[in-house]
């Protein structure tokens, strides 16, 4: 009998807790759209593109040299001694290896540059989203651009609020 009373008391208490809670306030945002609207992103994009161009210019010069040496080798191959052919081939292969090494290094450095350029922008957006979510008493905010939302009520899109907080029109 005591077990039945205890079970009913727990059930009533649990029912009151469940029904006494208010509904969760959910919101969504398209973070990709927010980032695109932030003026800092345009400058970061420009800086990263300029940095990438500097590497590409260097690689282009080396590629022209590589092609020139390859064409020169093919044109003079019949008149070269075996020792000269070997020296020229080694020179061309070394240049090819340097080009490949620079391309790999450029990719790594470009990735680091992107992270350095976009990190403060992403942090600013994250802080703004959290600020608006706390200010408007949202329980959860979903990022639509990440494919984590199947349905979003238009009235709960906080993008305009976050843009206003950041001073973006």
DOTORFI-977350 format. One record per atom (N, C-alpha, C): y, x, z; residue in one letter. Coordinates in steps of 0.1 Angstrom, whole numbers, padded with zeros to 4 digits, always signed. Example, Ala and Ser with C-alpha at 12.3 -4.5 7.8 and 13.67 -1.06 7.14 Angstrom:
! residues 2
-0057+0132+0078A;-0045+0123+0078A;-0033+0132+0078A;-0022+0128+0071S;-0011+0137+0071S;+0000+0129+0079S;
//
This chain:
! residues 169
-0012+0008+0000X;+0000+0000+0000X;+0013+0009+0000X;+0012+0020+0008X;+0024+0028+0009X;+0026+0035-0005X;+0015+0038-0012X;+0016+0044-0025X;+0023+0035-0035X;+0020+0022-0034X;+0026+0012-0043X;+0040+0011-0041X;+0044+0010-0028X;+0058+0009-0024X;+0066+0021-0028X;+0060+0033-0026X;+0067+0045-0030X;+0068+0046-0045X;+0058+0042-0053X;+0059+0042-0067X;+0070+0032-0072X;+0071+0020-0066X;+0081+0011-0070X;+0095+0016-0067X;+0096+0022-0055X;+0109+0028-0051X;+0114+0039-0061X;+0104+0048-0065X;+0107+0058-0074X;+0111+0052-0088X;+0104+0042-0092X;+0107+0035-0105X;+0120+0029-0105X;+0124+0022-0094X;+0137+0016-0093X;+0148+0027-0093X;+0146+0038-0086X;+0156+0048-0085X;+0157+0055-0099X;+0146+0057-0106X;+0147+0063-0119X;+0154+0054-0129X;+0151+0041-0128X;+0157+0031-0136X;+0172+0031-0134X;+0177+0031-0122X;+0191+0031-0119X;+0198+0044-0125X;+0191+0055-0124X;+0196+0068-0129X;+0197+0067-0144X;+0187+0062-0151X;+0187+0062-0165X;+0197+0052-0171X;+0197+0040-0165X;+0206+0029-0170X;+0221+0031-0165X;+0222+0039-0154X;+0235+0042-0149X;+0243+0052-0157X;+0236+0060-0165X;+0243+0070-0172X;+0250+0064-0184X;+0262+0070-0187X;+0269+0066-0199X;+0263+0072-0211X;+0266+0067-0223X;+0261+0072-0235X;+0267+0085-0238X;+0260+0094-0245X;+0265+0107-0248X;+0275+0106-0259X;+0285+0114-0259X;+0295+0114-0269X;+0292+0126-0278X;+0289+0122-0291X;+0285+0132-0300X;+0296+0133-0311X;+0297+0146-0316X;+0307+0148-0326X;+0301+0158-0336X;+0307+0159-0348X;+0302+0168-0358X;+0314+0175-0365X;+0311+0186-0371X;+0321+0194-0378X;+0315+0201-0389X;+0322+0203-0400X;+0317+0212-0410X;+0324+0225-0408X;+0317+0235-0402X;+0323+0248-0399X;+0327+0256-0411X;+0319+0254-0422X;+0323+0261-0434X;+0336+0257-0439X;+0339+0244-0439X;+0351+0238-0443X;+0363+0243-0434X;+0360+0244-0421X;+0370+0249-0412X;+0374+0263-0415X;+0363+0271-0416X;+0366+0286-0419X;+0373+0287-0432X;+0370+0279-0442X;+0377+0280-0455X;+0392+0276-0454X;+0395+0268-0444X;+0409+0263-0442X;+0417+0273-0434X;+0410+0282-0427X;+0418+0292-0418X;+0424+0302-0427X;+0437+0304-0425X;+0444+0314-0433X;+0439+0329-0431X;+0434+0332-0420X;+0429+0345-0417X;+0417+0349-0426X;+0410+0338-0431X;+0398+0341-0439X;+0402+0346-0453X;+0413+0341-0458X;+0418+0346-0471X;+0421+0361-0471X;+0428+0365-0460X;+0431+0379-0458X;+0418+0387-0456X;+0409+0382-0449X;+0396+0390-0446X;+0389+0391-0460X;+0388+0380-0467X;+0382+0380-0480X;+0388+0391-0489X;+0401+0391-0489X;+0409+0401-0498X;+0406+0415-0493X;+0406+0418-0480X;+0403+0431-0475X;+0389+0435-0478X;+0379+0427-0477X;+0366+0430-0480X;+0364+0433-0495X;+0370+0425-0503X;+0369+0426-0518X;+0376+0440-0522X;+0387+0443-0516X;+0394+0456-0519X;+0385+0468-0514X;+0379+0466-0503X;+0370+0477-0498X;+0358+0478-0507X;+0352+0467-0512X;+0341+0468-0521X;+0345+0474-0534X;+0357+0471-0539X;+0361+0476-0552X;+0362+0491-0551X;+0366+0497-0540X;+0368+0511-0538X;+0354+0518-0540X;+0344+0512-0535X;+0330+0517-0537X;+0326+0516-0552X;+0329+0504-0557X;+0325+0501-0571X;+0331+0510-0581X;+0344+0513-0578X;+0351+0523-0587X;+0344+0536-0587X;+0341+0541-0575X;+0334+0554-0574X;+0320+0554-0581X;+0313+0543-0579X;+0300+0542-0585X;+0302+0541-0601X;+0312+0534-0605X;+0314+0533-0620X;+0317+0547-0626X;+0325+0555-0619X;+0328+0568-0624X;+0315+0576-0625X;+0307+0575-0615X;+0294+0583-0615X;+0285+0578-0625X;+0284+0565-0628X;+0276+0559-0638X;+0280+0564-0652X;+0293+0564-0654X;+0298+0569-0667X;+0293+0584-0669X;+0294+0592-0659X;+0290+0606-0659X;+0275+0607-0662X;+0268+0598-0655X;+0253+0598-0657X;+0249+0594-0671X;+0256+0584-0677X;+0253+0580-0691X;+0257+0591-0700X;+0269+0597-0698X;+0273+0608-0706X;+0264+0620-0706X;+0259+0623-0695X;+0249+0634-0694X;+0236+0631-0700X;+0232+0618-0699X;+0220+0614-0705X;+0221+0614-0720X;+0232+0609-0725X;+0234+0610-0740X;+0235+0624-0745X;+0242+0632-0738X;+0243+0646-0741X;+0229+0653-0741X;+0221+0650-0732X;+0208+0656-0731X;+0200+0651-0743X;+0200+0638-0746X;+0193+0633-0758X;+0197+0640-0771X;+0210+0641-0772X;+0216+0647-0784X;+0212+0662-0786X;+0211+0669-0775X;+0209+0684-0776X;+0194+0688-0772X;+0186+0678-0769X;+0173+0680-0764X;+0165+0689-0774X;+0166+0687-0787X;+0158+0694-0797X;+0161+0709-0798X;+0174+0712-0794X;+0178+0726-0795X;+0177+0733-0782X;+0174+0727-0771X;+0173+0733-0758X;+0160+0740-0756X;+0160+0750-0748X;+0148+0756-0743X;+0141+0748-0732X;+0129+0750-0730X;+0122+0743-0719X;+0129+0745-0706X;+0133+0757-0703X;+0140+0760-0690X;+0153+0752-0689X;+0161+0751-0700X;+0174+0744-0701X;+0171+0729-0699X;+0160+0724-0706X;+0157+0710-0704X;+0154+0706-0690X;+0147+0715-0684X;+0143+0713-0669X;+0156+0713-0661X;+0165+0722-0663X;+0177+0722-0655X;+0185+0710-0657X;+0187+0706-0670X;+0195+0694-0673X;+0188+0681-0667X;+0175+0680-0668X;+0168+0668-0663X;+0170+0668-0648X;+0169+0679-0641X;+0171+0680-0627X;+0185+0675-0623X;+0195+0680-0631X;+0209+0676-0629X;+0210+0661-0630X;+0204+0655-0640X;+0205+0641-0643X;+0198+0633-0632X;+0187+0637-0627X;+0179+0631-0617X;+0187+0632-0603X;+0193+0643-0601X;+0201+0645-0588X;+0213+0635-0589X;+0219+0634-0600X;+0230+0624-0601X;+0226+0610-0599X;+0214+0607-0605X;+0208+0593-0603X;+0205+0591-0588X;+0200+0601-0581X;+0197+0599-0567X;+0210+0597-0559X;+0220+0605-0562X;+0233+0603-0555X;+0239+0590-0557X;+0238+0585-0569X;+0243+0571-0572X;+0236+0561-0564X;+0223+0562-0564X;+0214+0553-0556X;+0218+0554-0541X;+0220+0566-0536X;+0223+0568-0522X;+0237+0562-0519X;+0246+0564-0527X;+0260+0558-0525X;+0259+0543-0526X;+0251+0537-0535X;+0250+0523-0535X;+0244+0517-0522X;+0234+0524-0517X;+0228+0519-0504X;+0238+0521-0493X;+0245+0532-0492X;+0255+0534-0482X;+0266+0524-0483X;+0270+0521-0495X;+0281+0512-0497X;+0278+0498-0493X;+0265+0494-0495X;+0261+0481-0490X;+0261+0480-0475X;+0256+0490-0469X;+0256+0490-0454X;+0271+0490-0449X;+0279+0498-0454X;+0293+0499-0450X;+0301+0486-0453X;+0297+0480-0464X;+0304+0467-0468X;+0299+0456-0458X;+0287+0456-0454X;+0282+0446-0444X;+0289+0448-0431X;+0291+0460-0427X;+0298+0463-0414X;+0312+0458-0415X;+0318+0461-0427X;+0332+0457-0429X;+0334+0442-0428X;+0324+0435-0434X;+0324+0420-0434X;+0323+0415-0419X;+0314+0421-0412X;+0312+0417-0398X;+0325+0419-0390X;+0331+0431-0392X;+0343+0434-0385X;+0355+0425-0389X;+0356+0421-0402X;+0367+0413-0406X;+0365+0398-0402X;+0353+0393-0402X;+0350+0379-0400X;+0348+0376-0385X;+0344+0386-0377X;+0341+0383-0363X;+0352+0377-0355X;+0365+0382-0356X;+0376+0375-0349X;+0378+0361-0354X;+0376+0359-0367X;+0379+0346-0372X;+0368+0336-0367X;+0356+0340-0367X;+0345+0332-0362X;+0347+0329-0347X;+0351+0339-0339X;+0354+0337-0325X;+0365+0327-0323X;+0376+0328-0331X;+0387+0319-0329X;+0383+0305-0332X;+0375+0303-0343X;+0370+0290-0346X;+0361+0284-0335X;+0352+0293-0330X;+0343+0288-0319X;+0351+0284-0307X;+0361+0292-0303X;+0369+0288-0291X;+0376+0275-0294X;+0382+0273-0306X;+0389+0261-0309X;+0379+0249-0308X;+0367+0250-0314X;+0358+0239-0314X;+0354+0236-0299X;+0352+0246-0291X;+0348+0244-0277X;+0360+0237-0269X;+0372+0242-0272X;+0384+0236-0266X;+0385+0221-0269X;+0385+0218-0282X;+0386+0204-0286X;+0374+0195-0280X;+0362+0201-0280X;+0351+0194-0275X;+0353+0190-0260X;+0358+0200-0252X;+0360+0198-0238X;+0372+0188-0236X;+0382+0190-0244X;+0394+0182-0242X;+0391+0167-0245X;+0383+0165-0255X;+0380+0151-0259X;+0367+0146-0253X;+0361+0154-0244X;+0349+0150-0236X;+0337+0147-0245X;+0335+0155-0255X;+0323+0155-0263X;+0311+0161-0255X;+0300+0155-0256X;+0288+0161-0250X;+0282+0171-0259X;+0281+0168-0272X;+0275+0177-0282X;+0283+0177-0295X;+0284+0188-0301X;+0290+0189-0315X;+0280+0195-0324X;+0278+0189-0335X;+0268+0194-0344X;+0275+0200-0356X;+0270+0210-0362X;+0275+0216-0374X;+0269+0211-0386X;+0276+0203-0394X;+0271+0197-0406X;+0268+0207-0417X;+0275+0218-0417X;+0273+0228-0428X;+0260+0235-0427X;+0254+0235-0415X;+0242+0242-0412X;+0230+0233-0415X;+0232+0221-0419X;+0221+0212-0422X;+0215+0206-0409X;+0222+0207-0398X;+0216+0202-0386X;+0220+0187-0383X;+0226+0180-0392X;+0230+0167-0390X;+0226+0158-0401X;+0219+0147-0398X;+0215+0138-0408X;+0225+0127-0410X;+0232+0123-0400X;+0242+0113-0401X;+0254+0116-0392X;+0266+0115-0396X;+0278+0117-0388X;+0287+0106-0390X;+0291+0100-0379X;+0301+0089-0379X;+0315+0095-0382X;+0321+0090-0392X;+0334+0095-0397X;+0344+0097-0386X;+0345+0088-0377X;+0354+0088-0366X;+0352+0100-0356X;+0340+0105-0356X;+0337+0116-0347X;+0337+0130-0354X;+0343+0131-0366X;+0345+0143-0372X;+0357+0150-0365X;+0354+0161-0358X;+0365+0168-0351X;+0372+0178-0359X;+0369+0180-0372X;+0376+0189-0380X;+0391+0188-0380X;+0397+0176-0382X;+0411+0174-0381X;+0417+0178-0367X;+0410+0176-0357X;+0415+0179-0343X;+0415+0195-0342X;+0404+0201-0346X;+0404+0216-0345X;+0414+0222-0354X;+0416+0217-0366X;+0426+0222-0375X;+0440+0221-0368X;+0443+0209-0362X;+0455+0207-0355X;+0457+0217-0344X;+0447+0219-0336X;+0447+0229-0325X;+0451+0243-0330X;+0445+0246-0342X;+0448+0260-0348X;+0461+0260-0356X;+0467+0248-0358X;+0480+0248-0365X;+0478+0249-0380X;+0466+0244-0385X;+0463+0244-0399X;+0464+0229-0404X;+0471+0228-0416X;+0472+0215-0422X;+0461+0212-0431X;
//
